[in-house]
């Protein structure tokens, strides 16, 4: 599956430190802070589920009456 153009993993600590130094020189933070969770995604999913349940129940009640 490896196409040969992807970099290989470092085998020694010196190689890994060199990669970190290259990343820092390029302006890349090798240890970024974790992203904060966005609460609106949970709320949107919850509202979607509520609407789907109400739709399902009302369809069943319409057929029963």
Secondary structure, 3 states (H helix, E strand, C coil): CCCCCCCCCCCCHHHHHHHHHHHHHCCCCCCCCCCCCCHHHHHHHHHHHHHHHHHHHHHHHHHHC
